[in-house]
């Protein structure tokens, strides 16, 4: 009984995150906002579904399955990286002007002319 409730809760959570992520992808107005919804839906929703599958296989099914853990780790690692690349593509696209960063500098850039008090990455010829 408790196992059934746990599995049902995990599957309902997975379905809700999938539904909310799909709705956000369709209804949010800006590309950066639309990017946020499916990345959360894929990580949390798919993570909950895979956790339900792991719990079911451990208790009722054939035992431990390493494939589900590998898929879970792969999704958790690749979703933020792909979201980062898509957001940078959106920021630097010619069709979109990003809002001000509030610092007087553009987004996601390192300016070598900064004051020496501000941290910056070293250039290749400085290393």
C-alpha positions in Angstrom: 0.0 0.0 0.0 2.7 2.5 1.0 4.8 1.5 -2.1 1.8 2.0 -4.4 1.3 5.5 -2.9 4.9 6.4 -3.3 5.0 5.2 -6.9 1.7 7.0 -7.7 3.1 10.2 -6.1 6.3 10.1 -8.1 4.4 9.5 -11.3 1.9 12.3 -10.6 4.8 14.6 -9.9 6.4 13.6 -13.2 3.2 14.2 -15.1 2.6 17.5 -13.5 6.1 18.8 -14.2 5.7 17.6 -17.8 2.3 19.3 -18.2 3.6 22.6 -16.6 6.7 22.5 -18.7 4.7 22.0 -21.9 2.3 24.8 -20.9 5.2 27.1 -20.2 6.8 26.3 -23.5 3.7 27.3 -25.3 2.5 30.3 -23.3 5.5 32.2 -22.1 6.2 35.3 -24.2 10.0 35.5 -24.4 12.5 32.9 -25.6 14.5 33.1 -22.4 11.3 32.4 -20.4 10.3 29.6 -22.7 13.7 28.0 -22.3 13.3 27.7 -18.5 10.0 25.7 -18.5 11.1 22.6 -20.6 14.5 22.3 -18.8 12.8 22.1 -15.5 10.2 19.7 -16.9 12.9 17.4 -18.3 15.1 17.3 -15.2 12.4 17.1 -12.5 9.7 15.3 -14.4 11.9 12.7 -16.0 13.8 12.4 -12.8 10.7 11.6 -10.9 9.5 9.1 -13.5 12.9 7.3 -13.5 12.9 7.3 -9.7 9.5 5.6 -9.8 10.8 3.1 -12.2 13.9 2.4 -10.0 11.8 1.9 -6.9 9.3 -0.4 -8.7 12.1 -2.5 -10.2 13.8 -2.8 -6.8 10.7 -3.9 -4.9 8.5 -5.7 -7.4 10.5 -6.2 -10.6 13.8 -7.8 -11.5 16.1 -5.9 -9.2 18.6 -3.1 -9.7 18.9 -1.6 -13.2 22.0 0.5 -13.9 20.5 1.8 -17.2 18.0 4.0 -15.4 20.6 5.5 -13.2 22.8 6.2 -16.2 19.9 7.9 -18.0 19.1 10.0 -14.9 22.7 11.2 -14.6 22.9 11.9 -18.3 19.7 14.1 -18.2 20.8 15.9 -15.0 24.2 16.7 -16.6 23.1 17.6 -20.1 20.0 19.7 -19.5 21.7 22.6 -17.8 24.5 22.6 -20.3 22.2 22.7 -23.3 20.0 25.3 -21.6 23.1 27.4 -21.1 24.1 27.2 -24.8 20.6 27.9 -26.0 20.4 31.0 -23.7 23.8 32.3 -24.9 22.6 31.8 -28.5 19.5 33.7 -27.8 21.4 36.5 -26.1 23.8 37.0 -29.0 21.4 36.5 -31.8 20.9 39.3 -34.2 17.1 39.3 -33.8 17.1 39.9 -30.1 18.5 42.8 -28.1 19.0 41.8 -24.5 18.0 44.0 -21.6 20.7 46.0 -19.8 22.9 43.9 -17.5 22.8 46.6 -14.9 26.6 46.7 -14.7 27.4 48.9 -17.7 28.9 46.0 -19.5 27.3 43.5 -21.9 26.0 40.1 -20.9 28.4 37.1 -20.5 31.6 38.8 -21.7 34.9 39.5 -20.1 36.3 42.9 -20.8 40.1 43.2 -20.6 39.9 46.9 -20.0 38.3 46.5 -16.6 39.8 48.1 -13.5 42.4 45.9 -11.8 40.2 45.6 -8.7 37.5 43.7 -10.6 38.2 40.0 -11.2 38.6 38.8 -14.8 39.9 35.7 -16.6 43.5 35.9 -17.7 44.1 36.0 -21.5 46.2 33.3 -23.1 49.2 35.5 -23.5 49.2 36.3 -19.8 49.5 32.6 -18.7 
